[in-house]
Amino acid sequence: MAKHRSDRTTLDLFADEKRPGRPKTNPHPRELQLKINKRNQLKRDKEKGLHRVELKLEATLLDDLNQLADARSISRSELIQELVREYVSTQRSTQLK
């Protein structure tokens, strides 16, 4: 059987042929890349004085927050920070009275 360059139905004939693809840009495996990226992200957050806080929200409340953040063109995290800052400042002002 003759091997033709455009014939891709007989894959066994082309198994050893290198196909062009995306070049490898990082020498580390994907799992290690993710760990390195996460470590760098935590380092950047620490330098900015940010601390991680986790909370659980109802799905509808989360959807509302996402819509508000999109409307203001900010991230959900920035929106939550604004809301908490606003609440804390109003609480402080009412306590001082």
ROGU-288504 format. One record per residue (C-alpha): residue number from 1; residue in one letter; x, y, z. Coordinates in Angstrom, 2 decimals, decimal comma. Layout:
! ROGU-288504
<r num="NUM" residuo="A" c1="X" c2="Y" c3="Z"/>
...
END
This chain:
! ROGU-288504
<r num="1" residuo="M" c1="0,00" c2="0,00" c3="0,00"/>
<r num="2" residuo="A" c1="1,39" c2="3,38" c3="-0,95"/>
<r num="3" residuo="K" c1="1,81" c2="6,10" c3="1,66"/>
<r num="4" residuo="H" c1="0,49" c2="9,47" c3="0,52"/>
<r num="5" residuo="R" c1="1,11" c2="12,75" c3="2,46"/>
<r num="6" residuo="S" c1="-2,56" c2="13,79" c3="2,47"/>
<r num="7" residuo="D" c1="-3,81" c2="10,34" c3="3,53"/>
<r num="8" residuo="R" c1="-4,68" c2="10,51" c3="7,23"/>
<r num="9" residuo="T" c1="-7,04" c2="7,56" c3="7,40"/>
<r num="10" residuo="T" c1="-4,19" c2="5,09" c3="7,85"/>
<r num="11" residuo="L" c1="-2,90" c2="6,52" c3="11,11"/>
<r num="12" residuo="D" c1="-0,59" c2="3,59" c3="11,78"/>
<r num="13" residuo="L" c1="1,54" c2="4,72" c3="8,84"/>
<r num="14" residuo="F" c1="1,96" c2="8,15" c3="10,41"/>
<r num="15" residuo="A" c1="2,39" c2="7,17" c3="14,07"/>
<r num="16" residuo="D" c1="6,10" c2="8,01" c3="14,13"/>
<r num="17" residuo="E" c1="5,69" c2="11,30" c3="12,26"/>
<r num="18" residuo="K" c1="5,98" c2="14,45" c3="14,38"/>
<r num="19" residuo="R" c1="3,02" c2="16,79" c3="13,95"/>
<r num="20" residuo="P" c1="3,40" c2="20,53" c3="14,54"/>
<r num="21" residuo="G" c1="1,82" c2="21,71" c3="17,76"/>
<r num="22" residuo="R" c1="2,07" c2="24,27" c3="20,46"/>
<r num="23" residuo="P" c1="5,66" c2="24,66" c3="21,62"/>
<r num="24" residuo="K" c1="6,48" c2="23,75" c3="25,19"/>
<r num="25" residuo="T" c1="7,14" c2="27,02" c3="27,00"/>
<r num="26" residuo="N" c1="7,54" c2="25,79" c3="30,57"/>
<r num="27" residuo="P" c1="9,90" c2="22,99" c3="31,63"/>
<r num="28" residuo="H" c1="7,78" c2="22,03" c3="34,67"/>
<r num="29" residuo="P" c1="4,81" c2="19,62" c3="34,67"/>
<r num="30" residuo="R" c1="1,36" c2="21,23" c3="34,99"/>
<r num="31" residuo="E" c1="0,90" c2="20,26" c3="38,67"/>
<r num="32" residuo="L" c1="4,15" c2="21,98" c3="39,65"/>
<r num="33" residuo="Q" c1="3,25" c2="25,02" c3="37,54"/>
<r num="34" residuo="L" c1="-0,02" c2="25,38" c3="39,46"/>
<r num="35" residuo="K" c1="1,78" c2="25,14" c3="42,82"/>
<r num="36" residuo="I" c1="4,35" c2="27,75" c3="41,76"/>
<r num="37" residuo="N" c1="1,65" c2="30,10" c3="40,47"/>
<r num="38" residuo="K" c1="-0,39" c2="29,75" c3="43,67"/>
<r num="39" residuo="R" c1="2,70" c2="30,40" c3="45,82"/>
<r num="40" residuo="N" c1="3,48" c2="33,53" c3="43,77"/>
<r num="41" residuo="Q" c1="-0,12" c2="34,72" c3="44,05"/>
<r num="42" residuo="L" c1="-0,08" c2="34,33" c3="47,85"/>
<r num="43" residuo="K" c1="3,24" c2="36,21" c3="47,98"/>
<r num="44" residuo="R" c1="1,78" c2="39,09" c3="45,92"/>
<r num="45" residuo="D" c1="-1,31" c2="39,22" c3="48,14"/>
<r num="46" residuo="K" c1="0,83" c2="39,30" c3="51,26"/>
<r num="47" residuo="E" c1="2,91" c2="42,18" c3="49,87"/>
<r num="48" residuo="K" c1="-0,33" c2="44,09" c3="49,21"/>
<r num="49" residuo="G" c1="-1,45" c2="43,48" c3="52,81"/>
<r num="50" residuo="L" c1="-4,33" c2="41,23" c3="51,78"/>
<r num="51" residuo="H" c1="-5,61" c2="38,34" c3="53,90"/>
<r num="52" residuo="R" c1="-7,71" c2="35,44" c3="52,74"/>
<r num="53" residuo="V" c1="-11,26" c2="35,13" c3="54,09"/>
<r num="54" residuo="E" c1="-13,63" c2="32,35" c3="53,09"/>
<r num="55" residuo="L" c1="-17,39" c2="32,39" c3="53,39"/>
<r num="56" residuo="K" c1="-20,33" c2="30,46" c3="52,05"/>
<r num="57" residuo="L" c1="-23,15" c2="32,30" c3="50,28"/>
<r num="58" residuo="E" c1="-26,51" c2="31,29" c3="48,88"/>
<r num="59" residuo="A" c1="-26,49" c2="30,91" c3="45,10"/>
<r num="60" residuo="T" c1="-28,97" c2="33,76" c3="44,60"/>
<r num="61" residuo="L" c1="-26,90" c2="36,15" c3="46,71"/>
<r num="62" residuo="L" c1="-23,78" c2="35,16" c3="44,79"/>
<r num="63" residuo="D" c1="-25,57" c2="35,83" c3="41,49"/>
<r num="64" residuo="D" c1="-26,65" c2="39,25" c3="42,78"/>
<r num="65" residuo="L" c1="-23,07" c2="40,08" c3="43,80"/>
<r num="66" residuo="N" c1="-21,78" c2="39,00" c3="40,39"/>
<r num="67" residuo="Q" c1="-24,34" c2="41,20" c3="38,61"/>
<r num="68" residuo="L" c1="-23,50" c2="44,21" c3="40,81"/>
<r num="69" residuo="A" c1="-19,78" c2="43,71" c3="40,26"/>
<r num="70" residuo="D" c1="-20,29" c2="43,43" c3="36,49"/>
<r num="71" residuo="A" c1="-22,42" c2="46,58" c3="36,47"/>
<r num="72" residuo="R" c1="-19,66" c2="48,49" c3="38,28"/>
<r num="73" residuo="S" c1="-16,90" c2="46,87" c3="36,17"/>
<r num="74" residuo="I" c1="-15,05" c2="45,63" c3="39,24"/>
<r num="75" residuo="S" c1="-14,25" c2="42,19" c3="40,59"/>
<r num="76" residuo="R" c1="-16,55" c2="40,47" c3="43,05"/>
<r num="77" residuo="S" c1="-13,79" c2="40,64" c3="45,65"/>
<r num="78" residuo="E" c1="-13,51" c2="44,42" c3="45,25"/>
<r num="79" residuo="L" c1="-17,29" c2="44,76" c3="45,55"/>
<r num="80" residuo="I" c1="-17,39" c2="42,73" c3="48,75"/>
<r num="81" residuo="Q" c1="-14,55" c2="44,84" c3="50,18"/>
<r num="82" residuo="E" c1="-16,48" c2="48,02" c3="49,36"/>
<r num="83" residuo="L" c1="-19,65" c2="46,70" c3="50,97"/>
<r num="84" residuo="V" c1="-17,86" c2="45,55" c3="54,12"/>
<r num="85" residuo="R" c1="-15,92" c2="48,84" c3="54,36"/>
<r num="86" residuo="E" c1="-19,18" c2="50,79" c3="54,03"/>
<r num="87" residuo="Y" c1="-20,89" c2="48,68" c3="56,68"/>
<r num="88" residuo="V" c1="-18,00" c2="48,96" c3="59,12"/>
<r num="89" residuo="S" c1="-17,80" c2="52,74" c3="58,71"/>
<r num="90" residuo="T" c1="-21,54" c2="53,14" c3="59,36"/>
<r num="91" residuo="Q" c1="-21,28" c2="50,90" c3="62,43"/>
<r num="92" residuo="R" c1="-18,39" c2="52,94" c3="63,77"/>
<r num="93" residuo="S" c1="-20,26" c2="56,20" c3="63,25"/>
<r num="94" residuo="T" c1="-23,35" c2="54,89" c3="65,06"/>
<r num="95" residuo="Q" c1="-21,25" c2="53,64" c3="67,99"/>
<r num="96" residuo="L" c1="-19,56" c2="57,02" c3="68,41"/>
<r num="97" residuo="K" c1="-22,90" c2="58,81" c3="68,87"/>
END
